[in-house]
Amino acid sequence: MRTDMYVPVMMEIATAVATTARTHGYDILLLTGEEGPDAVRRVTGSGLADAVILMDVELDDDRLPLLRATEQPAVLIGLPTDTGGVTCVDLDWSATGALCVEHLAKFGHRDVAVIGEAPAVHERHTGFAERTLVGLRSRARELGLRVLHRPWEGGYDAMAVTLARIFDERPCTTGFVVQNESAVEPLLAVLRQQGRAVPEDVSVVAVCPEQVAVQASVRLTSPPSLPRRWAGARSSSCWVDGRETGDVVLIAPELTVRAGSGPAPTAP
């Protein structure tokens, strides 16, 4: 339970895992510390659990060698760089990033800024954040869009500084992609303070849970950050059903268009 992660999403996945496991007659041992390989070693070496479901997966996750070395079934909610020997269930984050930038491009936006997760999330190369950026940047290059990425640590003052940097470096920025649930309302508030209307002056697409997008002060266009109940239920079912080790199950993103995005403003 890292402080830089959006806990409600993590708990929704955990609840779905527990509910699905219960229907198959299993209970869940939930490990919430930042123990890394030690936690995996403790569980797999003690007989405490029949299988392991791993969340918060990094591209080069140091827990994976232990999982590959054990005979216990394991499923990852996430996608590491090397998927050999493990089963993975995840949203197609690269396609999600591409979908966001395609949407803005169709509305005529040419300069896009990404308000990302906290710096620590990117420093440890957390899979979902890194893959979203890769997909977004790759598609932006194909479409001829310019992209700035700025992590956000938290707080309204930090958001004001972040936006000031963005508009100083790219004054023509008219599109925003937010991949940080906690940043949604601070971003909208600071834009209002600056006199920038959404979507008349800038468009905002948020990679976040649906309830965050629809309950924001402006209802935001969004692909869901993860079909949480689907991922949790599918991860439980994978090992209960004896799915082949090494399978990768990805769900394609879908974009729900709402009031937060529209045509890029015409240059004066």
C-alpha positions in Angstrom: 0.0 0.0 0.0 2.3 2.7 -1.3 1.5 6.3 -0.4 2.0 7.4 -4.1 -0.6 5.0 -5.4 -4.4 5.7 -5.6 -5.6 3.3 -2.8 -9.3 3.2 -3.8 -8.4 1.5 -7.1 -6.1 -0.9 -5.4 -8.7 -1.9 -2.9 -11.4 -2.3 -5.6 -9.2 -4.8 -7.3 -8.4 -6.6 -4.0 -12.1 -6.8 -3.2 -12.9 -8.4 -6.6 -10.0 -10.9 -6.1 -11.4 -11.8 -2.6 -15.0 -12.1 -3.8 -14.1 -14.3 -6.8 -11.8 -16.5 -4.7 -14.5 -16.9 -2.1 -16.9 -18.3 -4.8 -14.4 -21.0 -5.4 -14.0 -21.8 -1.8 -10.7 -19.8 -1.2 -9.8 -17.0 1.2 -7.3 -14.2 0.6 -4.2 -13.4 2.5 -3.6 -9.7 1.7 0.0 -8.5 2.0 0.1 -4.7 2.2 3.7 -3.9 3.1 6.5 -2.8 0.8 8.5 -6.0 1.4 9.2 -6.8 -2.2 10.8 -10.3 -2.6 10.8 -10.9 1.1 7.0 -11.1 1.1 6.9 -13.5 -1.8 9.6 -15.7 -0.2 7.7 -15.7 3.1 4.4 -16.8 1.5 5.8 -19.3 -1.0 8.2 -20.9 1.5 5.7 -21.3 4.3 2.7 -23.0 2.7 0.5 -20.1 3.8 -1.1 -19.8 0.3 -2.0 -22.1 -2.6 -1.3 -19.4 -5.2 0.0 -15.8 -5.5 -1.6 -12.8 -7.2 0.8 -9.9 -7.6 -0.2 -6.3 -8.0 1.7 -3.0 -8.5 3.9 -4.8 -11.1 7.1 -3.1 -12.3 8.7 -3.6 -15.7 11.7 -5.3 -14.1 10.0 -6.6 -11.0 12.5 -8.1 -8.5 9.7 -10.4 -7.2 9.4 -12.4 -10.4 12.5 -14.6 -10.1 11.1 -16.0 -6.9 7.7 -16.6 -8.5 9.3 -18.4 -11.5 11.3 -20.6 -9.1 8.3 -21.8 -7.1 5.8 -24.5 -8.2 2.9 -22.5 -6.9 0.6 -20.9 -9.4 1.0 -17.1 -9.9 -0.9 -14.4 -11.7 0.2 -10.8 -12.2 -2.3 -7.9 -12.4 0.2 -6.0 -14.6 2.6 -6.6 -17.4 6.4 -6.8 -16.8 8.9 -6.6 -19.6 9.6 -10.3 -19.5 6.3 -12.3 -19.2 8.0 -15.7 -19.5 6.9 -18.2 -16.8 4.0 -16.0 -15.4 0.4 -15.4 -16.3 -0.6 -11.7 -16.7 -3.9 -9.9 -16.6 -4.0 -6.2 -17.4 -5.5 -3.3 -19.4 -3.6 -2.6 -22.6 -1.9 0.5 -21.3 0.0 1.2 -24.5 -3.2 1.2 -26.4 -4.8 3.4 -23.8 -2.2 6.1 -24.2 -2.5 5.9 -28.0 -6.3 6.2 -27.7 -6.1 9.4 -25.6 -3.8 11.2 -28.0 -5.8 10.0 -31.0 -8.9 11.6 -29.5 -7.2 14.9 -29.0 -5.7 14.8 -32.5 -9.1 14.3 -34.0 -10.2 17.6 -32.3 -7.2 19.4 -33.8 -5.0 19.6 -30.8 -1.3 19.7 -31.7 0.4 20.3 -28.3 -0.4 17.9 -25.5 0.7 17.8 -21.9 0.6 14.7 -19.8 0.1 15.2 -16.0 1.5 11.9 -14.7 1.9 9.9 -11.5 4.2 10.9 -8.7 7.9 10.9 -9.7 8.5 7.8 -7.5 6.0 5.8 -9.6 8.1 6.4 -12.7 11.4 6.0 -10.9 10.6 2.4 -10.1 9.3 1.9 -13.6 5.8 0.9 -12.6 4.3 -0.9 -15.6 1.0 0.8 -16.2 2.5 4.3 -16.1 5.5 3.5 -18.3 3.4 1.6 -20.9 0.8 4.4 -21.1 3.6 6.9 -21.8 5.2 4.7 -24.5 1.9 4.2 -26.3 1.0 7.9 -26.1 4.3 9.2 -27.3 4.6 6.7 -30.1 1.1 7.5 -31.5 1.8 11.2 -31.0 4.9 11.0 -33.2 2.9 9.2 -35.9 0.2 11.9 -35.8 2.7 14.8 -35.6 1.7 16.0 -32.1 4.2 17.4 -29.6 4.0 15.9 -26.0 5.3 17.1 -22.7 5.2 14.8 -19.7 5.3 16.3 -16.2 4.9 14.1 -13.0 2.9 15.5 -10.2 3.8 15.1 -6.5 0.6 16.4 -5.0 -1.0 19.6 -3.8 -2.6 22.7 -5.5 0.6 24.7 -5.3 2.5 22.0 -7.0 -0.1 21.9 -9.8 0.1 25.7 -10.3 3.9 25.3 -10.7 3.5 22.4 -13.0 1.1 24.3 -15.3 3.2 27.4 -15.2 6.2 25.3 -16.5 4.0 23.7 -19.2 2.7 26.9 -20.6 6.1 28.6 -20.3 7.7 25.8 -22.4 4.7 25.1 -24.7 2.5 28.2 -24.8 0.3 26.6 -27.4 -0.7 23.6 -25.3 -4.4 22.9 -25.6 -4.7 19.3 -24.7 -4.1 17.5 -21.4 -4.0 13.8 -20.5 -4.1 13.1 -16.8 -2.9 9.8 -15.5 -3.1 10.5 -11.8 -6.5 10.3 -10.1 -5.6 12.7 -7.4 -4.5 15.3 -9.9 -7.8 15.7 -11.6 -9.5 18.3 -9.4 -6.4 20.3 -8.7 -5.8 20.5 -12.5 -9.3 21.7 -13.2 -9.2 24.2 -10.3 -5.9 25.8 -11.3 -7.0 26.0 -15.0 -10.1 27.9 -13.7 -7.9 30.2 -11.7 -5.9 31.0 -14.8 -9.0 31.8 -16.7 -8.8 28.7 -19.0 -12.1 27.2 -19.7 -12.6 23.4 -20.3 -13.2 22.5 -23.1 -13.3 25.9 -24.8 -9.7 26.7 -24.1 -8.2 23.4 -23.2 -9.4 19.8 -23.4 -8.8 17.3 -20.6 -8.8 13.5 -21.0 -8.4 11.6 -17.7 -7.1 8.0 -17.4 -9.0 7.3 -14.2 -11.9 5.4 -12.7 -15.2 6.3 -14.2 -16.5 7.7 -10.9 -13.6 10.2 -10.7 -14.2 11.3 -14.3 -18.0 11.8 -13.9 -17.8 13.4 -10.4 -15.2 16.0 -11.4 -16.2 19.6 -11.6 -16.2 19.1 -15.4 -17.3 15.6 -16.6 -14.1 14.4 -18.2 -13.6 12.2 -21.3 -11.9 9.0 -20.1 -10.9 5.5 -20.7 -11.2 3.6 -17.4 -7.8 3.3 -15.7 -8.6 -0.3 -15.2 -11.8 -2.4 -15.3 -11.0 -3.2 -11.7 -13.7 -5.8 -11.0 -12.8 -7.5 -14.3 -9.1 -7.6 -13.5 -9.6 -8.9 -10.0 -12.1 -11.5 -10.9 -10.1 -12.7 -14.0 -6.9 -12.9 -12.0 -8.5 -15.2 -9.4 -10.2 -17.3 -12.1 -6.9 -17.8 -14.0 -5.2 -19.9 -11.4 -8.4 -21.5 -10.1 -9.2 -22.7 -13.7 -5.6 -23.9 -14.2 -4.8 -21.5 -17.0 -1.5 -22.2 -18.9 1.5 -20.4 -17.4 2.8 -17.7 -19.6 -0.6 -16.5 -20.9 -1.1 -12.7 -21.3 -4.7 -11.5 -21.1 -5.1 -7.9 -22.1 -8.3 -5.9 -22.3 -8.7 -3.3 -25.0 -9.5 0.2 -23.8 -12.6 2.1 -24.6 -13.0 5.8 -24.5 -16.1 7.5 -23.1 -16.4 11.0 -24.5 -17.8 13.6 -22.1 -17.8 17.4 -21.7 -14.1 17.8 -20.9 -12.9 17.5 -24.5 -13.7 19.4 -27.6 -12.2 21.2 -30.6 -8.9 23.0 -30.2 -9.4 26.8 -30.0 -8.7 28.7 -33.2 -5.5 30.7 -33.0 -6.1 34.5 -32.8 
